[in-house]
Amino acid sequence: MGKHVIVGAGQIGRLLATRLVTDGHEVTVVSRSGSGPDGVTKVAASAADEARLTQITQGADVLYNCANPQYHRWTQDWPPMAAAMLGAAQATGAALTILGNLYPYGPVDRPMTEDLPLSSKGVKGQVRARMWAEALAAHQAGRVRVTELRASDYYGPGVRDQGHVGERFFPSLLAGKPATYLHDPGVVRSWTYVHDVAAALATAGSDERAYGRAWHVPTAPPVSARELAQQAATIAGTSPARIRRLPYWVQDALGLVTPMMRELEETRYQFDRPFVLDSADFQATFGQQPTPLDAGVAATVSWWQGQQAR
């Protein structure tokens, strides 16, 4: 079995670490706080410290970028962190596997495939596009092996404040109350199950076929937030589901004092039209299928019920 280093101890970093440990790998999790799940080596270090990351990554087969800087600090924090991880991978020979997102594509009018141009005009989309361009250039120059996994908005056990269908959504539905949603709940979109993200990262990190390009994480067919809510309410026995939309003028007012809310304005385009992820390429190449939506929602409801019982 191999040695794997994960930068980031958030919801995906933890799931990935647990999965790799279960598969028998030696796993080190790097975070500023030194946290991580049981069964791994936990190291407190800055993701922007290339020398320290290089030291930690010595002898590793794969280095995973699962970091998640504060949303309003992407332009300041991502460039040095991405450069440090790329440098550490180049210095040690570890394959760099990056957890990406769909921001670089910008507004789209068709299902997203990996061959779409990275034409975002948004600040955050451009930050992520530059990160990938620099990593891919290093790969093409023969200095490192890289791949990137892109997912849509997460849902599932453990998704709390960073998910559009997280702690503002599921707990209220389970209590028979209106769920809070920031956008039009009738717009169809893709939702990626968090365990599918971890599984795709684990697969791509150690498979030579993954290197040198980006992939989309296996994702179930799209549904609206309203349909998602109804499934959850039916499973929880609190049907019919109700959704309370937070108007944009209220969000704008909250943004005056809340950096996170202010930053969400840039990605509103993802919610005013169908936002659909096509993951057929990864599914065909690696044989990983997405978790069916009903199974994912059932697991999410069960997890939140467990949290409430505590």
C-alpha positions as CSV (number, residue, x, y, z in Angstrom):
1,M,0.0,0.0,0.0
2,G,1.1,3.6,-0.5
3,K,1.7,6.8,1.4
4,H,-0.8,9.6,0.9
5,V,-0.6,13.2,2.1
6,I,-3.8,15.2,2.3
7,V,-3.6,19.0,2.7
8,G,-6.9,20.1,4.3
9,A,-8.9,18.5,7.1
10,G,-12.3,19.8,6.1
11,Q,-15.3,17.6,5.1
12,I,-13.7,16.2,2.0
13,G,-10.2,15.8,3.4
14,R,-11.5,13.8,6.3
15,L,-13.7,11.6,4.2
16,L,-10.8,10.9,1.8
17,A,-8.4,10.2,4.7
18,T,-10.8,7.7,6.3
19,R,-11.3,6.0,2.9
20,L,-7.6,5.7,2.3
21,V,-6.9,4.3,5.7
22,T,-9.7,1.8,5.3
23,D,-8.0,0.7,2.1
24,G,-4.8,0.1,4.0
25,H,-2.8,3.2,3.1
26,E,-0.5,5.3,5.3
27,V,-2.1,8.7,5.5
28,T,-0.9,12.1,6.7
29,V,-3.3,15.0,7.0
30,V,-1.9,18.5,7.0
31,S,-3.9,21.4,8.3
32,R,-3.2,24.6,10.2
33,S,-4.8,23.3,13.3
34,G,-3.3,19.8,13.1
35,S,-6.7,18.1,13.2
36,G,-7.9,15.0,11.3
37,P,-9.8,11.8,11.7
38,D,-8.6,8.8,13.7
39,G,-6.0,6.5,12.1
40,V,-3.9,9.1,10.4
41,T,-0.8,11.1,11.1
42,K,-1.8,14.7,11.9
43,V,0.5,17.5,11.1
44,A,0.0,21.2,11.9
45,A,1.5,23.3,9.1
46,S,0.7,26.1,6.6
47,A,-0.4,25.0,3.2
48,A,1.6,27.9,1.8
49,D,4.9,26.6,3.4
50,E,6.5,24.8,0.5
51,A,9.6,23.8,2.4
52,R,7.5,22.2,5.2
53,L,5.1,20.5,2.7
54,T,8.1,19.1,0.8
55,Q,9.5,17.7,4.0
56,I,6.1,16.1,4.9
57,T,5.6,14.7,1.4
58,Q,8.9,13.0,1.1
59,G,8.3,9.3,0.1
60,A,4.6,9.9,-0.7
61,D,2.9,8.5,-3.7
62,V,0.1,11.1,-3.9
63,L,-0.3,14.7,-2.5
64,Y,-4.0,15.8,-2.4
65,N,-5.0,19.5,-2.5
66,C,-8.2,19.5,-0.4
67,A,-7.5,22.8,1.2
68,N,-10.3,25.3,1.6
69,P,-9.2,28.9,2.4
70,Q,-11.8,31.4,3.6
71,Y,-14.1,32.2,0.8
72,H,-13.5,36.0,0.9
73,R,-9.7,35.4,0.9
74,W,-9.3,33.3,-2.2
75,T,-7.4,35.9,-4.2
76,Q,-4.8,36.3,-1.4
77,D,-4.6,32.8,-0.1
78,W,-5.0,30.4,-3.0
79,P,-1.9,31.5,-5.2
80,P,0.7,30.8,-2.5
81,M,-1.0,27.6,-1.3
82,A,-1.3,26.3,-4.9
83,A,2.3,27.2,-5.6
84,A,3.5,25.5,-2.5
85,M,1.7,22.2,-3.1
86,L,2.8,22.2,-6.8
87,G,6.4,22.8,-5.7
88,A,6.2,20.1,-3.1
89,A,4.9,17.6,-5.6
90,Q,7.6,18.5,-8.1
91,A,10.3,18.1,-5.5
92,T,9.2,14.8,-4.2
93,G,7.7,13.0,-7.2
94,A,4.3,12.7,-5.6
95,A,1.3,12.9,-8.0
96,L,-0.7,16.1,-7.3
97,T,-4.4,15.5,-7.1
98,I,-6.4,18.7,-6.9
99,L,-10.0,19.1,-5.6
100,G,-11.4,21.7,-7.9
101,N,-14.9,23.1,-8.7
102,L,-16.9,24.4,-11.7
103,Y,-16.2,28.1,-11.2
104,P,-13.7,28.3,-14.1
105,Y,-16.3,27.6,-16.7
106,G,-18.4,30.7,-15.8
107,P,-22.0,30.9,-17.0
108,V,-23.0,28.0,-19.2
109,D,-26.1,27.1,-21.3
110,R,-25.5,23.4,-21.7
111,P,-24.3,20.4,-19.6
112,M,-20.7,21.0,-18.5
113,T,-18.1,18.6,-19.9
114,E,-14.4,18.7,-19.2
115,D,-13.6,20.1,-22.7
116,L,-15.4,23.4,-22.0
117,P,-13.2,26.5,-22.1
118,L,-12.3,28.0,-18.8
119,S,-13.8,31.4,-19.6
120,S,-15.1,32.7,-16.3
121,K,-15.0,36.4,-15.9
122,G,-15.5,36.1,-12.1
123,V,-12.6,36.6,-9.7
124,K,-13.0,33.3,-8.1
125,G,-13.3,31.4,-11.4
126,Q,-10.2,33.0,-12.7
127,V,-8.3,32.2,-9.5
128,R,-9.1,28.5,-9.9
129,A,-8.5,28.5,-13.7
130,R,-5.0,29.9,-13.1
131,M,-4.3,27.3,-10.5
132,W,-5.1,24.5,-12.9
133,A,-3.3,26.2,-15.9
134,E,-0.1,26.4,-13.8
135,A,-0.4,22.8,-12.6
136,L,-1.2,21.5,-16.1
137,A,1.8,23.4,-17.6
138,A,4.1,21.7,-15.1
139,H,2.7,18.3,-16.0
140,Q,3.1,19.0,-19.7
141,A,6.7,20.1,-19.1
142,G,7.4,16.7,-17.4
143,R,8.0,18.2,-14.0
144,V,5.1,16.6,-12.1
145,R,2.0,14.4,-12.6
146,V,-1.3,16.2,-11.9
147,T,-5.0,15.8,-12.2
148,E,-8.0,17.8,-11.0
149,L,-11.4,16.5,-9.9
150,R,-14.3,19.0,-10.3
151,A,-17.6,18.6,-8.5
152,S,-20.9,20.5,-8.3
153,D,-22.3,21.7,-5.0
154,Y,-21.9,19.1,-2.2
155,Y,-24.6,17.4,-0.3
156,G,-24.5,14.6,2.2
157,P,-23.5,13.6,5.7
158,G,-21.2,16.2,7.2
159,V,-22.1,19.1,4.9
160,R,-23.0,22.0,7.1
161,D,-22.5,25.7,6.6
162,Q,-20.6,25.4,3.3
163,G,-23.4,23.7,1.5
164,H,-26.4,25.4,-0.1
165,V,-28.3,22.3,1.1
166,G,-26.6,22.0,4.5
167,E,-27.5,23.1,7.9
168,R,-29.9,25.8,6.7
169,F,-31.8,23.2,4.8
170,F,-32.0,19.6,6.1
171,P,-32.5,20.2,9.9
172,S,-35.5,22.5,9.2
173,L,-37.1,20.0,6.9
174,L,-36.7,17.2,9.4
175,A,-38.4,19.3,12.0
176,G,-41.4,20.0,9.6
177,K,-40.3,23.7,9.2
178,P,-39.5,25.6,6.0
179,A,-35.9,25.1,4.7
180,T,-33.9,28.2,3.9
181,Y,-32.5,28.4,0.4
182,L,-30.7,31.4,-1.2
183,H,-32.0,31.0,-4.8
184,D,-34.9,29.9,-6.9
185,P,-35.7,26.4,-5.6
186,G,-37.3,25.4,-8.9
187,V,-34.1,25.7,-11.0
188,V,-32.7,22.3,-11.9
189,R,-29.1,21.7,-11.0
190,S,-26.5,19.0,-10.2
191,W,-25.7,18.0,-6.6
192,T,-22.6,15.9,-5.9
193,Y,-22.6,13.5,-3.0
194,V,-19.6,14.0,-0.7
195,H,-18.7,10.3,-0.5
196,D,-18.5,10.2,-4.3
197,V,-16.0,13.1,-4.2
198,A,-13.8,11.2,-1.8
199,A,-14.1,8.0,-3.9
200,A,-13.2,9.8,-7.1
201,L,-10.1,11.5,-5.5
202,A,-8.9,8.2,-4.1
203,T,-9.3,6.6,-7.6
204,A,-7.7,9.4,-9.6
205,G,-4.8,9.9,-7.3
206,S,-3.4,6.5,-7.9
207,D,-4.3,5.8,-11.5
208,E,-2.0,6.9,-14.3
209,R,-4.9,7.3,-16.6
210,A,-6.1,10.3,-14.6
211,Y,-3.0,12.4,-14.9
212,G,-2.7,15.3,-17.3
213,R,-6.3,16.4,-17.4
214,A,-9.3,17.4,-15.3
215,W,-12.3,15.1,-14.6
216,H,-15.8,15.5,-13.3
217,V,-16.8,13.7,-10.2
218,P,-19.6,11.1,-10.8
219,T,-22.8,13.0,-10.1
220,A,-26.4,11.8,-10.2
221,P,-28.9,13.4,-12.7
222,P,-29.9,16.9,-11.8
223,V,-32.9,17.9,-9.7
224,S,-34.2,21.2,-8.3
225,A,-33.8,22.1,-4.6
226,R,-37.5,21.8,-4.3
227,E,-37.4,18.1,-5.5
228,L,-34.4,17.5,-3.2
229,A,-36.4,18.9,-0.3
230,Q,-39.4,16.8,-1.0
231,Q,-37.4,13.7,-1.1
232,A,-35.9,14.5,2.3
233,A,-39.2,15.4,3.8
234,T,-40.8,12.2,2.5
235,I,-38.0,10.1,4.0
236,A,-38.2,12.0,7.3
237,G,-42.0,11.7,7.4
238,T,-42.5,15.5,7.5
239,S,-43.9,15.9,4.0
240,P,-44.9,18.2,2.3
241,A,-41.6,20.1,2.1
242,R,-41.6,23.9,2.4
243,I,-38.8,26.2,1.3
244,R,-38.3,29.8,2.3
245,R,-36.2,31.7,-0.2
246,L,-34.0,34.5,1.1
247,P,-34.4,37.4,-1.3
248,Y,-31.3,38.8,-2.9
249,W,-31.8,42.2,-1.4
250,V,-31.7,40.7,2.1
251,Q,-28.5,38.8,1.1
252,D,-27.0,42.0,-0.2
253,A,-27.8,43.7,3.1
254,L,-26.3,40.9,5.1
255,G,-23.2,41.1,2.8
256,L,-22.5,44.5,4.2
257,V,-21.5,42.8,7.5
258,T,-20.9,39.2,6.5
259,P,-18.0,38.6,4.1
260,M,-19.2,35.1,3.2
261,M,-22.6,36.4,2.1
262,R,-21.1,39.2,0.1
263,E,-18.9,36.8,-1.8
264,L,-21.8,34.6,-2.9
265,E,-23.1,37.3,-5.3
266,E,-20.4,36.4,-7.8
267,T,-21.9,32.9,-8.3
268,R,-25.6,33.7,-8.5
269,Y,-25.4,32.8,-12.2
270,Q,-25.2,29.2,-11.2
271,F,-28.7,29.3,-9.9
272,D,-30.7,31.3,-12.4
273,R,-30.7,28.6,-15.1
274,P,-30.1,24.8,-15.3
275,F,-26.6,24.1,-14.0
276,V,-25.8,20.5,-15.0
277,L,-22.6,18.5,-14.6
278,D,-21.8,15.7,-17.1
279,S,-19.6,13.1,-15.4
280,A,-19.9,10.4,-18.1
281,D,-16.2,10.5,-19.0
282,F,-15.0,9.6,-15.5
283,Q,-17.7,7.0,-15.1
284,A,-16.8,5.2,-18.3
285,T,-13.0,5.4,-17.7
286,F,-12.9,4.3,-14.1
287,G,-16.1,2.4,-13.6
288,Q,-17.3,4.6,-10.7
289,Q,-21.0,5.4,-10.7
290,P,-22.7,8.2,-8.7
291,T,-24.6,7.4,-5.6
292,P,-28.3,7.4,-6.6
293,L,-30.0,10.6,-5.3
294,D,-32.6,8.7,-3.2
295,A,-29.8,6.8,-1.5
296,G,-27.7,9.9,-0.9
297,V,-30.7,11.9,0.5
298,A,-31.6,9.0,2.8
299,A,-28.1,8.8,4.2
300,T,-28.1,12.6,4.7
301,V,-31.4,12.5,6.5
302,S,-30.2,9.7,8.7
303,W,-27.0,11.6,9.5
304,W,-28.9,14.8,10.5
305,Q,-31.3,12.7,12.6
306,G,-28.3,11.3,14.4
307,Q,-26.9,14.8,15.0
308,Q,-30.2,16.0,16.4
309,A,-30.5,13.0,18.7
310,R,-27.2,14.0,20.3
